């Protein structure tokens, strides 16, 4: 091996993860889905009031 390939292999080893843990992807997916469901539920409940509030604000501008 020449000097350049040795330094390249050392650099590549530096980019590898040292720990074996890959992260909790299913947990983050569950949190994201639950948050989306919560926002959707709140929007369904609050939509009439939000629309009325927006319309009142637009009417006050004219």
C-alpha positions as CSV (number, residue, x, y, z in Angstrom):
1,X,0.0,0.0,0.0
2,X,1.2,3.4,-0.7
3,X,1.1,6.3,1.7
4,X,-2.0,7.9,0.2
5,X,-4.1,4.8,0.4
6,X,-3.1,4.3,4.1
7,X,-4.2,7.8,5.0
8,X,-7.4,7.4,3.0
9,X,-8.3,4.2,4.9
10,X,-7.6,5.9,8.2
11,X,-9.8,8.8,7.2
12,X,-12.6,6.5,6.2
13,X,-12.4,4.7,9.6
14,X,-12.9,8.0,11.2
15,X,-16.3,8.4,9.5
16,X,-17.5,5.0,10.7
17,X,-19.7,4.9,13.8
18,X,-18.0,3.5,16.8
19,X,-21.1,2.5,18.7
20,X,-23.4,-0.3,17.6
21,X,-26.6,1.6,18.3
22,X,-28.4,2.7,15.1
23,X,-31.0,4.8,16.9
24,X,-34.6,4.4,17.8
25,X,-36.2,4.9,14.3
26,X,-39.6,3.1,15.2
27,X,-39.9,5.3,18.2
28,X,-39.4,8.5,16.2
29,X,-41.9,7.3,13.6
30,X,-44.5,6.6,16.3
31,X,-43.9,10.1,17.9
32,X,-44.3,11.7,14.5
33,X,-47.5,9.9,13.7
34,X,-49.0,10.6,17.1
35,X,-48.1,14.3,16.8
36,X,-49.8,14.4,13.3
37,X,-52.9,12.7,14.7
38,X,-53.0,15.1,17.6
39,X,-52.8,18.2,15.4
40,X,-55.4,16.7,13.1
41,X,-57.8,16.1,16.0
42,X,-57.3,19.6,17.3
43,X,-57.8,21.1,13.9
44,X,-61.1,19.2,13.5
45,X,-62.3,20.5,16.9
46,X,-61.1,24.1,16.5
47,X,-61.6,24.7,12.8
48,X,-65.0,26.4,13.1
49,X,-63.7,28.8,15.7
50,X,-60.5,29.5,13.7
51,X,-62.5,30.2,10.6
52,X,-64.8,32.6,12.4
53,X,-61.8,34.3,14.0
54,X,-60.1,34.7,10.6
55,X,-63.3,36.0,9.0
56,X,-63.8,38.5,11.8
57,X,-60.2,39.7,11.4
58,X,-60.6,40.1,7.6
59,X,-63.9,42.0,8.1
60,X,-62.3,44.4,10.5
61,X,-59.8,45.4,7.8
62,X,-62.4,46.6,5.4
